[in-house]
Amino acid sequence: MYYGGAQKRPDAEYARPVINPDGKVIGHVGEGNRKDMRNAVEAAHAASPGYGVVQM
């Protein structure tokens, strides 16, 4: 998982396989749980004030 500007280890203990179109497993992705979602939302909320002042 990636949030708050850094790679994070999921709190959940489960992983899901990533399968390519040929049916071959090419990796695994950690499944997030309620705590992971809360942490990601809190990180996004903390970062949001800065988005309004970015000049393009």
C-alpha positions, 0 to 999 in steps of 0.5 A: 500500500502507498499513502502518506508519501510512503510505502506501507505494509498493510495491517490486514494479513491477507494477500490477493494474487495478481493474474495476467491475461494468460492466467499466470500469477505475476505477483500478490497485492496486500488486502487492506482492512478498515484500519488501512482505509482509515490511515489512508483517508487521514493521510489524504485529509492531512495533505488536502490543504496544500492542494488549494495553494499549488500554482500551475 
